[in-house]
Amino acid sequence: MEKIAIVGVGQTTYEKSKEDTFAEIVFEAATLALSDAGGDIGDIDNVVTVSNDFWDGRTISSMAVMDAAGSWDKDISTVEGDGIFGALYGMMRSLSGSFNTTLVVAHVKGSEGKMNLITNAMFDPIYQRGLGIDATSSAALQARCYMEASGAIEEDFALVSVKNHRNAINNPYSQLPMEITVEDVMKSKKIAEPLKLLDCSPISDGAAAIILTNESGLKRFKKDPVWIRGVGHCSDSYTLGYRDLANPRALKDAAYKAYKMAGIKDPMKELDAVELYDAYSYMEPLWYEGLGLAPEGKGPDLIKSGATNMNSDLPVNPSGGVISAHPVMVAGLARLIEAVLQIRSEADKRQVKGAKTALAHGINGPCGQAHGVFIVGI
């Protein structure tokens, strides 16, 4: 298979509410990515936008940002899912042989929607939607299932919030950088048992963009390439009751594919940094297991060991993760951008020393229905 590289990345700051329009934040992210790559819009063969009609409050939401993404006179496609899947589709566009270079841009303004109503719409309209279930209440069900399967307690999940919000202090793009304790998490407002306010990610506004190229398109840009060494994606059943919520089998399959492609046999030893999608605190130890970083049921032991802290064996979410800034649709692409910055040694105060191989992870659907995994390196 032909090699694909990421040569440009750009992201806005992630905030509770931005005054800028959808088009303005998309233009900002795309412009930053082009500048980072040392190229211009004329160097781009095709564009992939990532948006969602529900979050944007309009049909065919991609049409509102196409011009801002520089799509005039170019082939353009749309992904209505997490940004990591936009990156996956952009990679396939370059691999198709039809295009050498691809700009992928994702955006959301969560401040302009109602999260519980929007995420309620992703459930079955006949049997589940009328119950009022949403992203958070379904996550609470998964957290409880995981607690019963692994023996984890709420304080174990609180350690994720403490670690990642502290890491976010070093990330100028993050929405919630702060120093908190396990006690602070435990005392925060109950949202959906067992999840509390500080177990949950915020609703954010923001945009992000990357530039992908095959080897033929490299000469158009000045930036040294970060290569996609492995990728995998997989989706589980749509209905929650058809899944074992404590066993992320779709993530296991996606990770297996990515590791096999990248030649990774022991991810805990061979990865230098991991950026995973921790929309809720319990997700991080559960995704540890799906990524093969911990045996089944032992994710809580890994977070308690401190091995995933900064300057430890394998730093996870050195950026502060999704729990510190959650622009829906954008978050997975932001994880990939953060992984690229680690490989380039351009992550500033959140840099993992000597990082050469990093993993980025994104999800689609309730309780991690679908997963995308990227391995990037030099």
C-alpha positions as CSV (number, residue, x, y, z in Angstrom):
1,M,0.0,0.0,0.0
2,E,1.2,3.5,-0.8
3,K,2.4,5.6,2.2
4,I,0.2,8.5,3.4
5,A,1.6,11.3,5.5
6,I,0.2,14.2,7.6
7,V,2.0,17.4,6.6
8,G,-0.1,20.1,8.1
9,V,-2.3,20.5,11.2
10,G,-4.4,23.4,12.6
11,Q,-6.9,23.8,15.4
12,T,-8.7,26.6,17.0
13,T,-9.0,27.0,20.8
14,Y,-11.8,25.0,22.3
15,E,-14.2,27.2,24.2
16,K,-17.6,27.1,25.9
17,S,-19.0,29.6,23.4
18,K,-17.4,31.2,20.4
19,E,-18.8,34.4,18.7
20,D,-17.3,33.3,15.4
21,T,-19.6,31.6,12.8
22,F,-19.2,28.0,11.6
23,A,-17.5,29.3,8.4
24,E,-15.1,31.5,10.4
25,I,-13.8,28.7,12.6
26,V,-13.5,26.4,9.6
27,F,-11.5,29.0,7.7
28,E,-9.3,29.6,10.8
29,A,-8.5,25.9,11.2
30,A,-7.9,25.3,7.4
31,T,-5.7,28.4,7.1
32,L,-3.6,27.3,10.1
33,A,-3.2,23.8,8.6
34,L,-2.1,25.2,5.3
35,S,0.3,27.6,6.9
36,D,1.7,24.8,9.1
37,A,2.3,22.6,6.0
38,G,4.1,25.4,4.1
39,G,1.6,25.4,1.3
40,D,-1.6,27.1,0.0
41,I,-5.0,26.0,-1.1
42,G,-3.8,25.5,-4.6
43,D,-1.8,22.6,-3.4
44,I,-4.9,20.8,-2.2
45,D,-6.6,18.3,-4.7
46,N,-9.8,17.6,-2.7
47,V,-11.5,18.5,0.6
48,V,-13.3,16.4,3.2
49,T,-15.6,18.3,5.7
50,V,-16.9,16.8,8.9
51,S,-20.1,18.2,10.2
52,N,-23.5,17.1,11.6
53,D,-26.9,18.5,10.7
54,F,-28.3,18.1,14.3
55,W,-25.4,20.0,15.8
56,D,-25.4,22.7,13.1
57,G,-29.2,23.1,13.2
58,R,-29.6,22.8,9.4
59,T,-29.9,20.3,6.7
60,I,-26.8,19.5,4.5
61,S,-24.7,21.3,7.1
62,S,-21.5,20.8,5.0
63,M,-22.8,23.3,2.5
64,A,-22.4,26.2,5.0
65,V,-18.6,25.6,5.3
66,M,-17.5,24.4,1.8
67,D,-16.2,27.7,0.6
68,A,-14.5,28.4,4.0
69,A,-12.7,25.1,3.5
70,G,-11.3,26.3,0.2
71,S,-13.4,23.9,-1.9
72,W,-14.0,26.1,-4.9
73,D,-13.2,24.1,-8.1
74,K,-12.3,21.0,-6.1
75,D,-13.9,17.7,-5.4
76,I,-15.5,17.7,-1.9
77,S,-16.9,15.0,0.3
78,T,-18.6,15.0,3.6
79,V,-18.4,12.8,6.7
80,E,-21.1,13.0,9.3
81,G,-19.3,11.5,12.2
82,D,-16.2,12.0,14.4
83,G,-13.2,13.7,12.9
84,I,-11.1,10.6,13.1
85,F,-13.4,9.0,10.5
86,G,-13.0,12.1,8.4
87,A,-9.2,11.5,8.5
88,L,-9.8,7.9,7.6
89,Y,-11.9,8.9,4.6
90,G,-9.4,11.5,3.6
91,M,-6.6,8.9,3.7
92,M,-8.7,6.6,1.4
93,R,-9.2,9.5,-1.0
94,S,-5.5,9.8,-1.4
95,L,-5.0,6.0,-1.6
96,S,-7.6,5.8,-4.4
97,G,-5.2,7.2,-6.8
98,S,-7.5,10.0,-7.8
99,F,-6.0,12.6,-5.6
100,N,-2.6,13.3,-4.2
101,T,-3.5,15.7,-1.4
102,T,-6.5,16.1,0.9
103,L,-7.6,18.7,3.4
104,V,-9.8,17.4,6.2
105,V,-11.6,19.9,8.4
106,A,-14.1,19.3,11.2
107,H,-16.2,21.8,13.1
108,V,-18.9,22.1,15.8
109,K,-20.5,24.8,17.9
110,G,-22.0,22.8,20.8
111,S,-23.1,26.0,22.5
112,E,-25.8,26.5,19.9
113,G,-27.5,23.1,20.5
114,K,-29.0,21.1,23.3
115,M,-26.8,18.0,23.9
116,N,-29.4,15.9,25.5
117,L,-32.0,16.4,22.7
118,I,-29.4,16.0,20.0
119,T,-27.9,12.8,21.4
120,N,-31.3,11.4,22.2
121,A,-31.9,11.3,18.5
122,M,-29.1,8.7,17.9
123,F,-31.2,6.0,19.6
124,D,-33.9,3.7,18.2
125,P,-37.0,5.9,17.6
126,I,-39.5,3.1,18.5
127,Y,-38.2,1.5,21.6
128,Q,-35.5,3.7,23.2
129,R,-35.8,7.4,22.1
130,G,-39.0,7.9,24.1
131,L,-37.3,6.9,27.3
132,G,-35.2,10.1,27.1
133,I,-31.9,8.3,27.0
134,D,-29.0,10.4,25.7
135,A,-25.2,10.3,25.5
136,T,-24.7,10.8,29.3
137,S,-27.4,8.5,30.6
138,S,-26.2,5.7,28.3
139,A,-22.7,6.4,29.4
140,A,-23.8,6.0,33.0
141,L,-25.2,2.6,32.1
142,Q,-21.9,1.6,30.5
143,A,-20.0,2.9,33.5
144,R,-22.1,0.8,35.9
145,C,-21.6,-2.3,33.7
146,Y,-17.9,-1.8,33.7
147,M,-17.8,-1.3,37.4
148,E,-19.6,-4.6,37.9
149,A,-17.4,-6.4,35.5
150,S,-14.0,-5.0,36.7
151,G,-14.6,-4.2,40.3
152,A,-13.7,-0.6,39.6
153,I,-15.0,2.1,42.0
154,E,-15.9,5.7,41.4
155,E,-12.7,6.9,42.9
156,D,-10.8,5.0,40.2
157,F,-12.6,6.9,37.5
158,A,-12.0,10.2,39.3
159,L,-8.2,9.6,38.9
160,V,-8.7,10.1,35.1
161,S,-10.3,13.5,35.7
162,V,-7.6,14.5,38.0
163,K,-4.8,13.5,35.6
164,N,-6.3,14.9,32.4
165,H,-7.4,18.2,33.7
166,R,-3.9,18.7,35.2
167,N,-2.4,17.8,31.8
168,A,-4.7,20.4,30.2
169,I,-2.9,23.1,32.1
170,N,-0.1,22.8,29.6
171,N,-2.4,22.9,26.6
172,P,-3.4,26.4,25.4
173,Y,-6.2,25.0,23.2
174,S,-8.0,23.3,26.1
175,Q,-11.2,24.5,27.6
176,L,-10.9,23.2,31.2
177,P,-7.3,23.3,32.5
178,M,-7.4,22.9,36.3
179,E,-5.9,21.3,39.3
180,I,-8.5,19.1,41.1
181,T,-8.4,16.2,43.5
182,V,-10.3,12.9,43.7
183,E,-12.3,14.5,46.5
184,D,-13.3,17.4,44.2
185,V,-14.6,14.9,41.6
186,M,-16.5,12.9,44.2
187,K,-18.2,16.0,45.6
188,S,-19.2,17.4,42.3
189,K,-22.9,17.4,41.2
190,K,-24.4,14.1,40.3
191,I,-25.4,14.0,36.7
192,A,-26.4,10.3,36.0
193,E,-25.4,7.7,38.6
194,P,-22.5,6.9,38.9
195,L,-21.3,9.9,36.8
196,K,-20.7,13.3,38.4
197,L,-20.1,16.7,36.8
198,L,-16.3,16.3,36.9
199,D,-16.6,12.8,35.4
200,C,-18.1,14.4,32.3
201,S,-16.6,16.4,29.4
202,P,-17.8,19.9,28.7
203,I,-19.7,21.0,25.6
204,S,-17.3,22.9,23.4
205,D,-17.0,25.1,20.2
206,G,-14.1,24.7,17.8
207,A,-12.6,23.4,14.6
208,A,-9.6,21.4,13.5
209,A,-8.0,20.5,10.1
210,I,-5.2,18.3,8.8
211,I,-3.5,17.9,5.4
212,L,-2.9,14.5,4.1
213,T,-0.7,13.6,1.1
214,N,0.7,10.6,-0.7
215,E,4.4,10.4,-1.6
216,S,3.8,12.1,-4.9
217,G,2.3,15.2,-3.3
218,L,5.0,15.6,-0.6
219,K,7.0,18.0,-2.8
220,R,4.2,20.6,-2.6
221,F,4.8,21.2,1.1
222,K,7.7,22.3,3.2
223,K,6.8,20.5,6.4
224,D,8.5,17.1,7.2
225,P,5.9,14.3,7.0
226,V,4.5,12.4,9.9
227,W,3.6,9.0,8.5
228,I,0.4,7.0,9.1
229,R,1.9,3.7,10.0
230,G,-1.3,1.8,10.9
231,V,-5.1,2.4,10.9
232,G,-8.1,0.4,11.9
233,H,-11.8,1.0,12.3
234,C,-14.7,-1.2,13.4
235,S,-18.4,-0.7,14.5
236,D,-20.4,-2.7,17.0
237,S,-24.2,-3.2,17.1
238,Y,-26.4,-0.2,17.0
239,T,-28.7,-1.3,19.9
240,L,-27.1,-1.1,23.3
241,G,-28.8,-4.3,24.4
242,Y,-27.0,-6.3,21.7
243,R,-23.6,-5.3,23.1
244,D,-21.6,-6.2,26.2
245,L,-21.0,-2.6,27.3
246,A,-18.0,-3.7,29.4
247,N,-16.3,-5.3,26.5
248,P,-15.3,-2.9,23.7
249,R,-14.9,-5.5,21.1
250,A,-15.1,-3.0,18.2
251,L,-12.1,-1.1,19.7
252,K,-10.2,-4.4,20.1
253,D,-10.7,-5.2,16.4
254,A,-9.8,-1.7,15.3
255,A,-6.7,-1.7,17.4
256,Y,-5.7,-5.1,16.2
257,K,-5.9,-4.0,12.6
258,A,-3.9,-0.8,13.3
259,Y,-1.2,-2.6,15.3
260,K,-0.8,-5.3,12.7
261,M,-0.4,-2.8,10.0
262,A,2.1,-0.8,12.1
263,G,4.0,-3.9,13.2
264,I,3.3,-3.3,16.9
265,K,3.2,-6.4,19.1
266,D,3.4,-4.8,22.6
267,P,1.6,-1.4,22.5
268,M,2.4,-0.7,26.2
269,K,6.1,-0.8,25.3
270,E,6.2,0.3,21.7
271,L,3.9,3.3,21.9
272,D,5.3,6.6,23.3
273,A,2.1,8.5,23.7
274,V,-1.6,7.9,23.4
275,E,-4.5,10.3,22.7
276,L,-7.8,8.6,23.3
277,Y,-11.4,9.7,23.4
278,D,-12.3,10.1,27.1
279,A,-15.7,11.8,26.9
280,Y,-16.4,10.4,30.4
281,S,-13.8,9.5,33.0
282,Y,-14.7,5.7,33.0
283,M,-13.9,5.5,29.3
284,E,-10.2,5.8,29.7
285,P,-9.6,2.6,31.7
286,L,-12.1,0.8,29.6
287,W,-10.4,1.9,26.4
288,Y,-7.1,0.9,27.9
289,E,-8.4,-2.7,27.8
290,G,-9.7,-2.3,24.2
291,L,-6.3,-1.0,23.1
292,G,-4.5,-3.8,24.7
293,L,-2.7,-1.6,27.2
294,A,-4.2,-3.6,30.1
295,P,-5.8,-7.1,30.4
296,E,-9.6,-7.4,30.6
297,G,-10.9,-6.0,33.9
298,K,-7.5,-4.4,34.7
299,G,-7.9,-0.9,33.3
300,P,-8.5,0.6,36.7
301,D,-5.3,-1.0,38.0
302,L,-3.3,0.8,35.2
303,I,-4.7,4.2,36.0
304,K,-4.1,3.6,39.7
305,S,-0.5,2.6,39.0
306,G,0.4,6.0,37.6
307,A,1.9,4.4,34.5
308,T,-0.2,6.7,32.2
309,N,0.7,9.9,33.9
310,M,3.0,12.4,32.2
311,N,6.7,11.4,32.5
312,S,5.7,7.8,33.2
313,D,5.7,4.6,31.2
314,L,3.1,5.6,28.6
315,P,1.5,9.1,28.9
316,V,-2.2,9.0,27.9
317,N,-3.9,12.2,27.0
318,P,-1.0,14.6,27.6
319,S,-3.2,17.2,26.0
320,G,-5.8,16.9,28.7
321,G,-8.0,14.7,26.5
322,V,-11.7,15.1,25.6
323,I,-12.7,15.4,29.2
324,S,-11.0,18.8,29.2
325,A,-12.5,20.0,25.8
326,H,-15.2,18.2,23.9
327,P,-16.0,19.7,20.5
328,V,-18.2,16.9,19.2
329,M,-17.3,15.9,15.6
330,V,-13.9,17.5,16.1
331,A,-12.5,15.7,19.1
332,G,-11.1,12.6,17.3
333,L,-9.4,14.8,14.8
334,A,-7.9,16.8,17.6
335,R,-6.5,13.6,19.1
336,L,-4.8,12.9,15.8
337,I,-3.4,16.5,15.7
338,E,-2.1,16.1,19.2
339,A,-0.4,12.8,18.3
340,V,1.2,14.5,15.3
341,L,2.5,17.3,17.4
342,Q,4.1,14.8,19.8
343,I,5.9,13.1,16.9
344,R,7.2,16.4,15.7
345,S,8.3,17.4,19.2
346,E,6.1,20.5,18.8
347,A,3.7,19.9,21.8
348,D,5.4,22.5,23.9
349,K,4.8,22.0,27.6
350,R,2.8,18.9,27.0
351,Q,5.5,17.2,25.0
352,V,6.4,13.6,25.8
353,K,10.2,13.4,25.6
354,G,11.5,11.4,22.7
355,A,8.1,10.5,21.3
356,K,8.5,8.6,17.9
357,T,5.3,6.6,17.8
358,A,1.9,7.7,18.9
359,L,-1.7,6.5,18.9
360,A,-4.8,8.6,18.2
361,H,-8.4,7.3,18.9
362,G,-11.9,8.5,18.1
363,I,-15.4,7.1,18.6
364,N,-18.8,7.4,17.0
365,G,-22.2,6.5,18.5
366,P,-23.3,5.9,22.1
367,C,-21.0,4.1,24.4
368,G,-18.3,3.8,21.8
369,Q,-20.3,2.0,19.2
370,A,-17.6,2.6,16.5
371,H,-13.9,3.2,17.0
372,G,-11.1,4.5,14.8
373,V,-7.5,4.0,15.6
374,F,-4.4,5.7,14.0
375,I,-0.8,4.9,14.6
376,V,1.5,7.7,13.5
377,G,5.3,8.0,13.5
378,I,8.4,9.3,11.8
